[in-house]
């Protein structure tokens, strides 16, 4: 089946620094990628929808200047957490959407961000 | 390697009971999640099992056997709104989620 990877899998950073998380679809082209945030034992919270070659669409309450999303190609989307704060510590998950007849969303393994 | 196996599709009748099985192989284990996902929406958290046994939450129950690498989600008193995909996702030793392909559950009147 389709595989989506995320890098890094785990990152620890200091407050005020920026962290970039990559999401790659390894064996298919993803017209759309989604970025989620998960808090312990809670549902995935959709942060933004990323379409290749266009600006991301952010969900209400998500700061677009803080969570920068770039979808430069059909296989890569990046999420940059700028000026990270401890409250940004979370589990970030991306998914890639095949669209068309396949119409399936494949999830990445997640990135655990800890901001000290 | 790491692997998740769950049925691609299941059909059940409104008011009935359905069990969705999931077998997994992971490098280490830090619990297993079940999510429900309706088309076009984000997955909704249903359950998290880290110890063996059955956990009941209303109409939904989830069972885990770590020694067998096996879990199931049991849905009772099925309603039409339960038609959705159900995702099994164990977490490995690095706290990475290993996603199954999901089971599409179709509820018929």
Interface residues (C-beta under 8 A of the other chain):
Chain A: X1 X9 X10 X34 X36 X41 X42 X43 X44 X45 X46 X91 X93 X104 X105 X106 X107 X109 X110 X112
Chain B: X35 X37 X42 X43 X44 X45 X48 X87 X89 X94 X95 X96 X97 X98 X99 X101
